Amino acid sequence: MVSGSIDVAVTGDMVLDEPDAGYWLSGIAPALHSADLAIAHLEVPHTASGDELAGDVPAPGAPPENLAALAQAGVGMVSLAGNHISDCGAQGIADTIAGLDAAGVLYTGAGPDLAAARRPAIAYVKQRRIALLSYNCVGPENGWASASGAGCGYLPMGTGDGSPVTPQKDIASILPTAFEILRDDIAAARTQADVVIIAMHKGLVHRPAQLAPYERPLAQAAIDHGADAVIGHHAHIVKGIEFYRDRPIFHGLGNGCVVTSALSPDQDHPARAQWAQRRKALFGFEPDPEYRLAPFHPEAVNAFIGRLTLAQDGSVTAGLIPVHVEAPGRPVLADASRGREIAAYVERITRQAGLPAITVEEDYTVRAAS
């Protein structure tokens, strides 16, 4: 017998570079603990390795001990496929996986080879099995796993000029193989699980509301092939919410908890310092200097934890838990007044993105507008 509905909390990018990770997570930990399962995206490797992978602005390895704080805050499962998980090479991935195993956190999306990276994580909750699959859609391609090489899982995309996919390239097309991967992996996961959630590292960073042309068709394809929900991250700002075939798509969960000095222009690493300066010209905003550990778009203070309620009859209800990001970068559960502001913000950016209108109800359930 299945025992009641299941409440899944889904949150965005986690970058825990700073000491005392438990403090930085403590503002959202109550919401993560209250869920039957909490899922996050682990953005960077947790390793002492100093290796650097060429191809993107490399993130430094985060302290390995911070993975224990992630578990203590209530996170039970993470997606790993993203543009930074391979930044410290194969050793960084191996160290991260070893740390997650030690902390008791399930993971998917990266590994010593492609087969491992595409293997779903499966959680057993209230006598049901919940599978998570994780894919990088934005490159860099040299961080993708191969048949015999470490890296992350991915969905092949095409650039306008045929050059390799990197996070700053304009993605012009979804390659047919991407749909085949979704079809095959979701079908395989369905043989092992009752619910399948797809995590996609996708979209346009630091741009309020705007979705790239490939995002909706790719997420909808996952639903067409049998996924129960799609959760997106990478943009470092929340994006709109869509319902497709009565299944929710969170196009961008924004930052779960990002506290790092690696994004500051005042640092010794030349590539990271240069990127911090270049970011201003590329995206047209000046970060608030008070947010020294999270120097993102000013609208990124409007954050949320997504909710998926999995009913016994197979239906899925979406909701959100409003989160305010306080300086210098700590996320905290929003009070009632701030929560309604964030709900209105999500309704607005959903419309601005050209998505069907949604309504965020008083209890923060999200529904398609009638």
N, C-alpha and C positions, 0 to 999 in steps of 0.2 A: 504493500500500500504506500502511495505517495503521501507524505505528511505536509499538507498546506502549501502555500505559495512560498517562493524563494526570493529574497531581496538581495540583489547584486548591486554593489556600489562600483562605479567605474570612474577612474580619474586619470588625468593626463600625465604629461611628462614629469618625471622625477629626476632631478639633478641635485644630489646631496653631497656637495663638495666640502661643506663647512663642518667644523667640529660641533659636537653635541647635536647630532642629527635628530635625536628624540625631541629636543626642544622645537626645532623647526617644524616637525610633523605634529606636534601636540595640539595645534589649533584645529586640525581636521581629524585627528585620531578618533574622537568620540563617534563621528559619523561612520568611519571605516569599521570600527568595532561593532557598531550596531547592526551592520549588514550581515547576512548569512555568508557572503563571500565578497571580498574587496579586491578589485583588479586595478593595477596601475601600469604605466609604461616606464620602464627603466631606461633612461636616455643614454647614460654613459657607462663604460665598464668600471667595475670596482676592483682595482688592482694596484699593486705597487710597481708594476712594470712601467718603464719609461719609454717603451717603443712607441713610435708614431707612424701611423699609416698616411701616406700621401694621398691627395685627392679631394680633401675637404679641409676646412679649418679644424685642426685636431683639438678635441677636448682632452683635458688631462684625466687620468684615472682618478676616480673618487676613492676615498678611504674604504678599504674592504670591510672594516668594522661597522660601517654605516648600514650595511645590509641587515644586521640584527635589529637596528632601530626601525627599519622598514617593517619587519615582521612584528615587532612589538607595538607598532602603531596600528596594526590590524590588517595589513596587506597580506593576502594569502596567495596571490598569483600575479605574475608580471608578464607583459609582452616585452620582447627584446629587439625585434626587428626595426631598426632605425638608422639614421645617417651617422650616428656616433658610436654605436656599440662596438664597431671594429677598429676604433681609433688607436687602441693599444695592441692591435694585432691578435694573433691566435692566443697568445699568453693572456691577454686581457680578457678574452672571452672565456678561456678555461678557468681563470681565477674567479670571474663573476659567477659562473655556473657552480663552482665549488662553494662559493660563499652563500649562494641561494640555497643549495642543498643543505648546508650546515644550519641555515636559518629556518629551514622548513618552508620555504616559499617555492611554489610551483612556477615553472617558466616555459616559454615557448618562443621561437623566432630566431634563435641563434644557436650555434653549436660547432663542433669540430668538422662538420660537413653538411651538405645540403639536406640529406635525409634527416639528420638530427634537427636541423633548423626548421624543417617543415612538420616535425612531429608535434601533435597537439599536446597541450597541457590539459589534464583532466582532473577536475575536483569532484569529490563525492559530497553532495549536500542534500540532506533530507531524503536520502534514498534515490536521488537522481544524480546523473552524471552530466557535468557542465564542461564542455570542451572549449578551449581558446586556441585560435590560430592567429599568427602574427606575421605581417608582411611589410617590408620597406618598399615604397613606391617612388622614392625621390633620390636614390643613390646615396653616395657615390658607388658606381658599379664595382670598384675594386674592394669594396667592403661586403659584397654579396658572397654567400657561401657557394662552393662548387662541390662536385662529386667527391673530391678528396681534400678540399681546403676549407678552413674555418671561415665563418662569416655569418651573415644573417639571411633569413628568408626574404624573398622579394617577389614582386609582380613586375614583369618586364614592360617597360614603357618606351616610347619613341620620342626623340627630340626632333625639333623642326629641321635641323641641319644634319641629322644622323650621327652626331657626336655622342659620346657616352653620357649617360644620365648622371647629373650631379644636382645637389639641392638648388643651385641658382639657375639651372637651365629651364627654359620653357618647355614643358612636356606637351607634345603636340598630338600624341596618339597613345592608345592602349594597344599593345601588341597582342595578337591572338593567343599567344602562349599564356598570357595572364589569365584569360578566361578559362583556359584548360586547367591551369593550376588550381584556381578556385573550385572548379567543378570536381576535380579529382580529390583534392584535399578535404573538401566539405563532405563528399560522399564517404571517404574513408573515416572521417571523424564521426559521421552519423552511425557507423557500425559500432562505435565505442561509447557513444554519448547520447543523451536525450535532448540536450540543448547545445547549439553551436554558436559561438560568438566570434566575430572576425575583427581583429585589430589591424588598422591600416595607418602607417606613417605616411601622411599625404598632405598635399595642399600648399598654400601660399603663406609664408611666415610673415608675421608682424603687420598683416593687412586686415583691418576690421571688415567683417561680413563677407568679403569676396571669396568665392570658390573658383578654383581652376576648372576649365571645361571638362577634364577627365573625371572629376571627383564623383559626381552623381552617377554617371553610367557605371563606374567601377563598383561603387558601393551597392547600387541596385543589382548588379550582376551577382554579387555575393548572396543577396536575398533570393534572387531567381534560382540560384543553385542550392538553396536550402538553409542558408544561415538564418538564425533567429534575431540577430541584431548585429549592427556594424558600429564600431567605435573608432573615431579618428583622433590623431594627435600629430604634432610636429610644428604647428603654426605658432605656438606660444601665445595664443590669444584664442578665446572661445569662438566657435562658429555656430551656424544655425543647426536646427534639429529638423529632421524630415521623417515622415512615415511613408513607407512604400510597401504595398501589399500587407498592410497592418503590422509591419515590423519597423522598429525604430532605427534610425541612423543618426548618430551623433557625429556631425561632420568635423567637429573639432572640440576636444575636451580641454584645450588650453593647458595651462601649467597645473600639475598636481601640487608639486612643491619644488620650486627651482631656487636654490640658494648657492651661488657660485661666484667666485672672484674672476673666473676665466673669461667673462664677458666685458671686463673693465678695460678701457683704453690705457689705464695706468698699470702696466705690468711689463715683465721682462720678455715674455714670449712674443717675438716679432709678428708672427702670423695672426695670433689672437688679438694683439694690439691694433694691427692694421684693420682687421675685420671690424672691431668695435668702432673705428673711425669711419669705415666705409659704409657701415650699416646706416648711419645718419643720412648719407646721400641717397642710398638705395630706397629707403622706406619713409623718408620725410618726417621723422619725428626725433625729438631730443628727449632721451629718457630723463625722468625726474631724478635729480642727484640724490634724493633721499632713498631711492631704491637701488642702492649700490650693489646688492647681491641679486637683484632681479631687474636689470635695466631694460625693460621691455616697453612696448607701446603703452601710452597712458591708459588706454581702455582695457589693458590686461588686468587691471585691478578688479574688473568684473569677472569673477570666476565661478565655477560650480563643480560639484561632484555629480555625475550622472547616476540615475537609478534605473534599474531594470527589474520589474516585478514579474517573475515567471510563474504563471498560474498553473494549476493542475491540468486544465484543459488545453494547455499548449499556447495560450495567448500570452502576449508580452505587453506590459504597460510601461511607459517611460515616465520619468520624473527627474527633478533636479534638486540638489541641496545647495543653496546659494553660499558662496564663499567670497569673502573680501580679502584682498592681499594687502597687508599692512607693511609699512616700511620697517626694515630694509628689504623685505621679500617674504615674510612669513604669512602663509595662508591661515585664515581663521574662519570659523563658521559665522555667517552673517547674522546680525540681529534682524528683527522683523522688518524694520523700516528699510534697512539696506537690502534685505532679501527681496523686497518688492521692487526696488530699483534694478536689481540684477535680473529679476524675472522679466521686467519690461525691456531691459536691454536685449535679452535673448529673443524675445518676441520681435523686436525691431530689426536686429541683424539677420534674423531668419527671413523676414520680408525683403530686406535690402539685398540679400544674396539671390533673390529670385526664386526662393523655395516657397512651397505652399504655406500659407499662414498657419501659425500654431497659437494655442492659448495655454498659458501657464496658470493653472488654477490656484486658489488660495492655499491649498495644501501642497503646491508645487508639482502636482501631477501635470504632465504635458500631453496635450491632445491636439489632433488636427482641428483647426478652426472649422466650425460648421458654416 
